Amino acid sequence: MSDHLLFEVDGTVAWITMNRPDAMNAMSNDMMSGLADALDRCADDDSVRAVVLTGAGERAFCAGGDVKGMASRRTGNGPAPTIDDRINSLHENMRRTSLRIHTLPKPTIAAVNGFAMGAGLSLALACDLRVMSETAQMGTAFAGVALAGDYGGTWYMTRLIGSAKARELYFLNDRVPADKALQLGLTNRVAHAADLRNATQELAERIASGPTKTYAMMKENLVLAEYSDLETLLAQEAKYQILSGTTEDHREAAQAFVEKRKPNFVGR
């Protein structure tokens, strides 16, 4: 990957770590390029059956965009990019990272070890599940720097907690501690700070031991359900219900049911 993005595989679980702890893991070009490459690698590697995204150190999951970098954005002697160029570049970056996380054909989990702010929060919300350290906090942060928001945060948050509460958090820019995030539905679980890695790995391994090929179809249904009409979703559900019934894992589950034992899923 790069110095700003670390990648490791623990059993069947891939860990992607944003690695700029001295900058609260604020985004950099190297980090986001590395994240896009790591997600592609996870999608292509059949031995990876679940993916965890986290931040290095104890202070932050990801503080979002590099505000100091924004303040001195133009460097070098070449012509400055046009507004359209910057829009297109950001859009492509968001598609390769935030959208990719959300639609990856494998379960994704954010291990939120510290502050998840701005676009960093957006990346956490893009994941299927979130486990927060008891000392972690979330915040939209954009209003504080007079920016509208990016990386899909408004879309994810609106669907997780509703439009009114999402608007409140975006407009007022209040920080949300772990216990309140759990109450609102922004996180699925809260763990002791010292146990966050183990708690997340345990959850990821539980998911990774399941029928991961079927999870990919299930996830496509869940993504489609976020924006489609019911008739469109029913057509896709019918397709994937029949196709999942042809998998090796389904046959194993049916046999295990007859034999009154726990199935051994292999992800095929």
C-alpha positions in Angstrom: 0.0 0.0 0.0 1.8 3.2 1.3 3.1 4.7 4.4 -0.3 6.4 4.9 -2.3 3.2 4.4 -1.5 -0.2 6.0 -2.9 -3.6 4.9 -2.8 -6.9 6.7 -4.8 -10.1 6.7 -5.6 -11.8 10.0 -7.0 -15.2 9.2 -9.9 -14.5 6.8 -10.3 -10.9 7.9 -8.5 -8.0 6.1 -7.5 -5.0 8.2 -7.1 -1.6 6.4 -5.5 1.0 8.6 -5.4 4.7 7.8 -1.9 5.6 9.0 -1.3 9.2 9.8 -1.6 9.2 13.6 0.3 12.5 14.0 -2.3 14.2 11.8 -5.3 12.3 13.4 -5.3 10.1 10.2 -6.5 13.0 8.1 -6.9 12.0 4.4 -4.0 12.4 2.0 -3.8 11.5 -1.7 -1.6 8.6 -0.9 -4.0 7.3 1.8 -7.0 7.5 -0.5 -5.2 5.9 -3.4 -4.0 3.2 -1.2 -7.5 2.7 0.2 -9.0 2.3 -3.3 -6.3 -0.3 -4.1 -6.8 -2.2 -0.9 -10.5 -2.4 -1.4 -9.9 -3.8 -4.9 -7.5 -6.3 -3.5 -10.1 -7.4 -0.9 -12.8 -7.8 -3.6 -10.5 -10.0 -5.7 -9.0 -12.2 -2.9 -11.3 -15.2 -2.2 -9.4 -15.8 1.1 -10.6 -12.5 2.5 -14.2 -13.0 3.8 -14.6 -9.8 5.8 -13.0 -6.3 5.8 -12.2 -4.0 8.7 -11.4 -0.3 8.3 -9.7 1.5 11.2 -7.2 4.3 12.1 -3.7 4.1 13.6 -3.1 5.2 17.1 -5.6 6.0 19.9 -6.7 9.5 19.0 -8.6 9.2 15.8 -10.2 6.9 13.3 -10.0 9.6 10.7 -10.3 13.4 11.1 -11.5 13.8 7.6 -9.9 16.1 5.0 -6.5 17.6 5.7 -7.6 21.2 6.6 -4.1 22.4 6.8 -3.5 21.1 3.3 -6.7 22.9 2.1 -5.3 26.2 3.4 -2.3 25.8 1.2 -3.8 23.8 -1.6 -2.0 25.3 -4.5 1.6 24.2 -4.8 4.0 23.9 -7.6 4.4 26.0 -10.8 1.9 24.3 -13.1 -1.5 25.7 -13.9 -4.2 25.5 -11.2 -6.9 22.8 -11.9 -10.2 24.2 -12.9 -13.3 23.9 -10.7 -14.7 21.2 -13.0 -11.4 19.3 -12.8 -11.5 19.4 -9.0 -15.2 18.3 -8.9 -14.5 15.4 -11.2 -11.4 14.3 -9.3 -13.2 14.3 -6.0 -16.2 12.5 -7.4 -14.0 9.7 -8.8 -12.1 9.5 -5.5 -15.4 9.1 -3.6 -16.6 6.4 -6.0 -13.4 4.4 -5.6 -13.5 4.6 -1.8 -16.8 5.5 -0.1 -19.1 3.9 -2.7 -16.7 0.9 -3.0 -16.8 0.3 0.7 -20.6 0.4 0.7 -21.1 -1.9 -2.2 -18.1 -4.2 -1.7 -19.2 -7.8 -2.2 -18.0 -8.7 1.3 -19.1 -7.4 4.7 -17.3 -4.3 5.9 -16.8 -3.1 9.5 -15.5 0.2 10.8 -13.5 -0.2 14.0 -13.8 3.4 15.3 -10.9 3.9 17.7 -11.1 7.6 18.2 -12.5 10.7 16.5 -14.4 10.0 13.3 -15.0 13.5 11.8 -16.2 14.9 8.5 -15.3 12.7 5.6 -13.8 10.2 8.1 -17.2 9.8 9.6 -18.6 9.3 6.1 -16.2 6.4 5.5 -17.2 4.8 8.8 -20.9 5.2 7.9 -20.2 3.6 4.5 -19.3 0.4 6.2 -22.0 -2.3 6.8 -21.3 -2.2 10.6 -19.5 -0.1 13.1 -17.8 -0.9 16.4 -16.9 2.1 18.5 -14.4 2.5 21.3 -16.2 3.8 24.4 -13.9 6.9 24.2 -14.5 7.5 20.5 -16.6 10.4 19.1 -18.3 11.1 15.8 -19.0 14.5 14.3 -20.0 15.9 10.9 -17.5 18.7 11.3 -18.2 20.3 7.9 -20.1 23.3 9.1 -17.1 24.3 11.3 -15.0 24.7 8.2 -17.8 26.1 5.9 -17.9 23.0 3.7 -21.0 21.2 2.5 -19.9 17.6 3.0 -18.6 14.8 0.9 -17.9 11.0 0.7 -21.6 10.2 1.0 -22.1 11.1 4.7 -25.4 12.9 4.2 -26.8 9.9 2.3 -25.6 7.3 4.8 -26.6 9.2 7.9 -30.1 10.1 6.6 -30.8 6.4 6.0 -29.4 5.3 9.4 -31.1 7.8 11.6 -33.6 9.8 9.6 -33.6 13.2 7.8 -34.4 15.4 10.8 -31.6 14.1 13.1 -29.1 14.0 10.2 -29.9 17.7 9.4 -29.5 18.6 13.1 -26.0 16.9 13.3 -24.9 18.5 10.0 -26.1 22.0 10.8 -25.2 22.2 14.5 -21.9 20.2 14.2 -22.3 18.6 17.6 -20.0 15.8 18.6 -21.6 12.5 19.3 -20.0 10.3 22.0 -20.1 6.5 21.7 -23.1 5.9 24.0 -25.2 8.4 22.2 -24.1 7.0 18.8 -25.3 3.6 19.9 -28.6 5.1 21.0 -29.1 6.9 17.7 -28.1 3.9 15.6 -24.9 5.4 14.2 -22.9 2.5 15.6 -23.8 -1.2 16.2 -21.6 -1.9 19.2 -19.4 -0.1 21.8 -16.3 -1.8 23.2 -13.7 -0.9 25.8 -10.9 1.0 24.2 -8.3 -1.7 25.0 -10.6 -4.4 23.6 -11.7 -2.7 20.4 -9.4 -4.8 18.1 -10.4 -8.1 19.7 -14.1 -7.2 19.8 -14.0 -6.2 16.1 -12.0 -9.2 15.0 -14.4 -11.5 16.9 -17.4 -9.9 15.1 -15.6 -10.0 11.7 -14.6 -13.7 12.2 -18.2 -14.6 13.1 -19.4 -13.0 9.8 -16.4 -14.4 7.8 -17.4 -17.9 8.9 -20.8 -17.5 7.3 -22.0 -18.0 3.7 -20.0 -15.2 2.3 -21.0 -15.8 -1.4 -24.6 -15.5 -0.2 -23.7 -12.4 1.8 -22.6 -10.7 -1.4 -26.1 -11.3 -2.9 -27.7 -10.3 0.3 -25.7 -7.1 0.4 -26.8 -6.2 -3.2 -30.4 -6.6 -2.0 -29.8 -4.3 1.0 -28.1 -1.7 -1.2 -30.9 -1.8 -3.7 -33.4 -1.5 -0.9 -32.0 1.9 0.0 -33.2 3.6 -3.1 -35.4 1.3 -5.3 -39.1 0.7 -5.5 -40.5 -2.5 -4.0 -41.2 -4.1 -7.4 -37.6 -3.7 -8.5 -36.4 -5.1 -5.2 -38.7 -8.1 -5.4 -37.4 -9.0 -8.9 -33.8 -8.9 -7.6 -34.7 -10.9 -4.4 -36.3 -13.6 -6.5 -33.1 -13.8 -8.7 -30.7 -14.0 -5.8 -32.9 -16.3 -3.6 -32.8 -18.9 -6.4 -29.1 -18.4 -7.2 -28.1 -18.6 -3.5 -30.0 -21.9 -3.4 -27.5 -23.3 -6.0 -24.4 -22.6 -3.8 -22.3 -25.1 -2.1 -22.9 -23.4 1.2 -26.7 -23.8 0.8 -26.3 -27.5 0.1 -24.1 -27.8 3.2 -26.6 -25.9 5.3 -29.5 -28.1 4.2 -27.5 -31.3 5.0 -26.4 -29.9 8.4 -30.0 -29.2 9.2 -31.0 -32.8 8.5 -28.0 -34.1 10.5 -28.7 -31.6 13.4 -25.2 -30.1 13.3 -23.7 -26.7 12.7 -22.9 -26.0 9.0 -19.4 -25.5 7.8 -19.6 -22.7 5.3 -16.7 -22.2 2.8 -17.9 -19.2 0.9 -18.8 -21.0 -2.3 
